[in-house]
Amino acid sequence: MLSARTFGYPESASLPAGYEVTNKEELVGTTDAMGHGIGTGVRRGVNLVKQQVLKRVKLRQGAGRVSEPRLDNLIEDHGNGQTEVFVHVGLSDVKAAFDVDPYAFLLEKLDHQFDSVIAPGFTDYFKTSGVYHKQHSRPKHGTFGGLFLEDADYRTDDAIKSFLVRGPYRFQDCVHHDSYHEDGCFNKLVSDNVLVMDIGTPWLTCSHLHYFESVFDVEYVVERSFQGVLLDDGDCRPIEQTCHQYESAFYMWNKPKIERLLEQRGVLWRYDLNGLQVLFFRLGDLADVIGEKLQSDEYYLVTV
């Protein structure tokens, strides 16, 4: 398993501030103040514009009605022999597809198939609030995480990138206060080659892409530490949480390119159920493929 040691655009499309270019040919072979190739800056600037447009289009599409057995068969087929699943969920499309309470509907199916269900409980706002309450700090992203917080049996101590767990899966022996530590919680999920299921998301969603960027020490992320307090069942103690973040806002993953790569390598299964997107992959397999690309091109994830 990998570790830190081994491990067609419209002409009128405009680049974000800081990427104004009048003659791209003039920039070939030049570098910026940090020594980066300007060509890479243009590639990631164009990618940022393209992905923002694609995201808006995909979010408008939505899902139509789906036969429930189609989803049951996918979960059973990909969950066969797996005891854990890590999920990213878009409840709006699940509701549109099955006309049910989407949270209760999906959680029942996951409980039936797996011993443990894991979901991100990320609270990036700890960077400014300095307060992380394991029982009450609501996950920042999506509706599913906030609902799942009430049903989870366990939450990791990471004040920025926590995981919520329903079932017996645990992270006791992991480093929690350095999010992307080589002995941390993200690495444990990779080492265990945990199955990931994306459902109702517009495209591939993977919390571990930031982790891979950190492992391979890409130039556009920086390590930061934040001080605050952790509250847990009445206990309050000071903590310092270390995590990586982008050096600027002008980065966005090229999801279509990543999806094509993973499908070509046979590690991503993607299904379109009348507009309801369902994807399956395993984190160890993903690490092998993405790691190989980042070793040769550290900007692979964020360029065209």
N, C-alpha and C positions, 0 to 999 in steps of 0.2 A: 504494500500500500504506500502511496506517496506520502512524503512528509516534507517538512521545511528543507530538508537536505536533499531529498531525492525527487522529492516531488516533481442604373438607368434613372438619373434624377432630373427634375425640371430645371431648365436653365435659369428660371426666375427665382428659384429657391434662394433665400437669403440666409447667411450664416449669422450666429449669435454675436453679440458685442465682443470685440476682441479678435474676430476672425474675418474682418473685411479684407477681401482680396480682389484686386483689379486685374492682375495678370498672373495666373498660377504658374506659368512657365518661368517667370522671373524668380520663383521661390525654390526651384529644383536645386538641391545641393546646398541650401543654406540652412542655418540653425538658429534657434532662438536663444535668449539669454541664458537658459539652463543647458544649452547644448543639444536640445532635442531637434530632430529634423522637422522643418516647417511643414514638409509634406504630411507628416503624421498629424500635426495640428489641423491641417485642412481636412484630412480624412476623418478625424473624430468630430470636427465641426459639422461637416456634411452629414455624418452619421447622426449627430444630435438632432438636426433638423428633420431628417428622414424618419427617425424613430418617434419623434413627437407627433408628426403627421399620422404615421401608422397607428400609433396608440389611440389617437382620437377616432380614427376610422373604426378600429376594432371595438372600442367601447360603445359605439353607436349600433353595432350589428345585433347583439342580443341573441337569445336562443328561442326556438320554437318547441312545441310539445314533443316529448320523447317517451317511448315505451319503457317502463321501469325495468323489465327483464334485461334490456340491453345494458343498462348500467350494472345490474346485479352480476351479469356474466363477466363484464370487464373486471369488476372488483374481485370476483372469485378467481378468475384466470390469473391475474397479476398478483393477487394476495396469497395464492397457493404456496404453502411452505414458509410464508413470512409471518413473523410474530409482531412486528412493529410497522407502522406506517407514519410518515411525516406528511402533513397535508398543508396545501395552500388552497383557499376556497373563496370563490366569488358567489355569494348566496343569491344575488339577484338572478343570475342565469339559472341556478338550480331551481329557484321558485318558478321561473318562467317555463322551465322544461317539464316540471312535474306537478305544478299547481298545488303545492303543499307548504307546510311550515318547513322551509329548506334546512334550517339548522337541525331540528329534531329528526327529520327524515334522513339526513346524511349521517348524523352521529349514530343513529340506530344501525345503519348498515356497516359503518366502520367498527362499532363495538361487536357486531356479529362476526366479522371476519378476522379481526386482529385482537391480540392481547393488550396492546398499547397503542394509543393514538397520540402523536406529538404534533405540536403546532407552534409557530413563532409567537412569542409574547413581547415583542420588541417595544421598548420604551425609550426612544431616542431623546425624548424631552428631559431625561435625567441630566443631560449635558447642561441644561439651563436651570432646571428646578433643584437639582441636587438631592432629590428625595425619591427613593424606590421602596414601595411597599409591596411585598410579595403577594399579599392577598387582594390588594385594592388598586394597584397601579394598572390602569387599563392599557392593553396593547394599542399601539398607535395606528396600525394598518388594518383596515377592513372591519366588517361587523362580526365575522366568525370568531376572531380572537377574543373580543370582549365577552361574547356569550360562552365561549369555551373556558374562559377564566373561572366561571362559576362551577363548571363541571370537572375541572382538572383536579387531580389528586396531588400534584407536585409541580413546583416551579423552581427553576435554577436560580442561583444567587446573582447572576449577571444583571447588573442594573441597567444595561442598555440593550443587550441582545439575549434576553432570557428565552428559555423554552418552556412550554406548558406540556404536561404529560398526564394523560388519563390511562391508568394501568400501572403495571409494575416496573417499567423501564426507568432506570435511574442514572444519575451522573455524579454519584458521591465521590469518586476518586479523581475527578477532573478539576483542573484549575478553572475557577469561575470568574475571577476579577480581572482577567486578561482575555477578552472575548475570543481572540484568534490564536491563543497559545497552542503550542504543539501538543500539549497535554490537556487541552481544553475540551469544552463540550462539542464544539463544531467538529473537531478532529475525531471524537469518539463516534459520532454518527457516520463519518466517512469510513473509519476503521471497521465499523459494524456493517458497512455497505447497506444502510437502511433504505428501504423502498420509499420513494416520494410519489405522491399523487397530487396533481394539480387538477382542480375541477371548477369550471365556471370562470376561470381566469382568461384574459384575452389571448395570452400566449404563454410560453414557458415562464414559470415563476420559480425561482430557486434562491433561497436565502443564503446558500453557500457560495454564490459567485463572489461576494465580498470577501469571504474567507479565502478563496483561492487567490484573489488579488493580493491579499496580505501574505499568504504562504510564499508566493513567488516574488514578493517585494517589488511590485510594479511601482514605477516612478510617480504615478499620479495619486497615490494614497500616502497619507502621513499618519503616524501614530500619535494619539492624544490620550491624556489621562484626565479624569474628572473626579473631583472629590465631592462627597456628600454623605448621606446616611441611608442605611438599609433598615427597614422595619419588617419584623416577622413575628406574628403572634404575640405582640406586646413587647418584644425585644427591639431595642434600637441601638445600632452600633455604627461608628464611622467607617466609611469604605473609600477606596480609590479604585475606580473602574478604568481600565485601559482598553481602547478600541481604535481601529483605524477608520479614517474617513477621507473623502476626496479632497484634494487640495483646492478645487474650485467646483462650481456648479455645472460647468460645461462638459459633463461626461454622462453618457447614457449607453447601456448595453445594447449591442446589435442583436436583438432577440431572434429575428429571422435567420441570420447567419449562424447563430449558435444552434438553433433548432435543426437546420440543415446538416450541420456537422455531426450532431449527435445521432440523427437518423441515419446518416451515411455510415457511421461507425457501429450502428446496430445497438445503441444503448438507450434510445428514446422511442417510446411507443406513443403515438398521438392519434386521437380519435375525434372526429367531428360528428356529434350526435345532434343533427338538425340545428347546428349553431352552438350547442353546448360543447365546449372544449374539455376533453379529458386527456391528461398526459400521465405517463408512468416512466420513472427512471430510478436507478439506484445510485446512491451518492459515491460509493467507491468507484463504480464504473465511470461516473461523471468526472471524478477527480483525475482518473487516468487520461481521459481524452482532453479535458480542458488544461490539465497540467502540461501535457505535451505541447499544446499550442502556446501557452504562456512562456514556456522555456525558450521558445524560438522567437516570439513576438509578444512583448509585454503589453502592447496596446491592442492585442487581438480582439478582446471583448468589446472594445469601445470605438472601433473604427469600421468603415465600410469595407 
